[in-house]
Amino acid sequence: MGTASAIEARGLERVFGPFVAVDDVSFSVPRGQVVALLGPNGAGKSTLMRMLMGYLPPTRGQISINGFRLEHDRLQAAETVGYLPENGPLYPDMSPRESLRFLSRARGIDGSFAERLEAVTDVCSLEALLDRPIGTLSKGQRQRVGLAQALLHDPSLLILDEPTARSEEHTSELQSRLHLVCRLL
């Protein structure tokens, strides 16, 4: 597996008992490329993304993220990836600012928190929301907070699972922001 690709997957399979969720999937995504996984519900898209993130080991196959083999260098690979799961972890009693500060400390980026907060606030249009409890935000606003979390550590690769599924009232706005994010990466 080469290092020029952001993602390389070879012969991926994931089995849950008798159920095969992912069956012999191979692909390569060059750096700077925008790619979408399309398929019906139950096709294995979310399972594949969890494997790419290292949250779920493949039953068979190999994954390389930004040149790091997941089976050997999962933590190094994770440092280069921002991930927005379909139902991302948001704490309803925290404000976006508190949530992002918490995540910055967990990722060890305290020294540049103010700079990173300004960057993600701008990209995700969170200025008016920074100090409101997340539980009071609309679905689209919460989705933007989740995107800010995924971008906080300035990743070179962004993986989004159903990024517009919960934000029907803001779908076109969020899609515009995602296009901006993709250009910035």
N, C-alpha and C positions, 0 to 999 in steps of 0.2 A: 504494500500500500504506500503510495507516494505521499510527499508532503505538500504538493501544490494544491491539494483539494482541501476544502473546509470540512467535508464529510466524505468518508469512504466506507461503504458497507459491502461485505462479501458473504454470500451464502447465509444470510440471517434467517433464523427460525426461532419461533417461540411457541412452546407447547404448554398448555395448562391441562394436565391429565390427558384425557382423550381428545381434547379440542386443540386444533392447530390454529393459532391466532395469526402468526406470520409464517409464511412458507417459502423458503429459498429466495429471499429478496437480496438483490445486489444493485448498487448504484453508486455514483460518484457525483459530488456537487463541487464545482470549482469555486474558489474564493471569489467573492463579489457577485455571485449568481443568486437570483431570487427564484425559489422553487416552491411549488405547492404540491401537497399530497391530496389527491382527489379520490373519492370512493364513497360507497354507501356506508351507513352506520354498520358497525361490526366488521368492517373490512380489515381492521388491524392498524389503522393510522395512529391512534393514540398509543397503542402498544409499541409500535415502531419508534415513536418519539420518546417514550420512556426508556427504551433500550438505547437510543442515541444519547440520551442524557446520563446513562449509567445507573438509572434508578431501578432498572429491571434487566438482569443479565439475559442475554440470548441463550436459548437452549443449545444452539449451534451457530457458528459464524463469527466474523470479526468486524469490529468497528474501529475506525480511526477518526478522531475529531481534531482538526487543525494539526495534524501530524502526531497526535498522541494516541496510542493504542489503549482503548478503554480497559482491557483486562489487566494492563500493567500500570497505566498512568491516568486513572480516572479523575483524580483530584486536579491534576495539571490541566486536563482537558476541560473540566468544569469551570476553571478560572477564565477560560476564553469564550464561554457560552452564556448568553442570556436566555432564560426559558420562561415562557408564559404558558402555564398549563391551562386547560379548559376551565377548571375551577380552581384558580390560584388562591393561595393562602393569604387572606386579608383579615386583619383583626378589627372587628367593628368598633371597638372602643378607642382605638388609636386613630390619630389623624394621619394623613399621608406623610406629613413631615416626620412624625414620630416613627412611623413604620419604616420610612426610608433611612432614618438615623439608626434604628435598630439593625436593619440589614447592612448598613455600611459598617457598623461595628463588627457584626458577624463575619463580614468579608474582609475585615482589616483595612478599610479605606477611610478611617477617621480623619487623617490628615488632610484629605482633599474633599471632605464631605460637602463643604459649602459650594465648592466649584461644581461637583457632580450634581448636587441638588439643583443648582441653577440650570445646569444643562438639561436634566430630565424634566424639570418643571417647564422649561421653555418648549421642548420637543413635544411633551404630552399635554400642554396647556393646562397646568395644574395651579396656576397662580392664585385663583380665587378659592381653591379647594384645600390648600395646604394645611390649614388649621381646623378644618371641620372633621368631626368623627366620621370614619369611613362608613359606618353603619347608616349614616344619613344620606349618603351619596346615591345617585341613580346607578343603574347597572352599567351604563356607558361610562360614567365617571369612575366607577370602581375598576372597570376594564383599563382605563387610562392610568390609574394608580398601579395596577398590575404590570402594565407595560413599562412604567417608570421603574418599578422594582427590577424588571428584567434588564433594563438599560443602565442601571445605577453604576455598575462596575466597568462600564465602557467596553462591552464584549465585542469581539471581532465576528462572532456568529450569533444570530438570533433565531431561536426556534419557538414558534407560536402554535399552540394547539387550539384550534377553533377561536381565533382572536376576535371574531365579530359575532359569535354565536349568542352571547348574552347581552348584546348591546344594540338591539334593533333600532332604538330611537336615535342612536348616534353612529350607525353603521358607516355612512358615507364620510362623516368626519373622522372616524377612527381609521378607515381605509386611507384617507388622505394623509393622516399622521404616519401610518405604516409605510406609505410610499416615501415620505420624508426620511423616516428612520432607515429604510433600505438604502437610500442615496447616501446617508451619513456613514453607514457601515462601509 
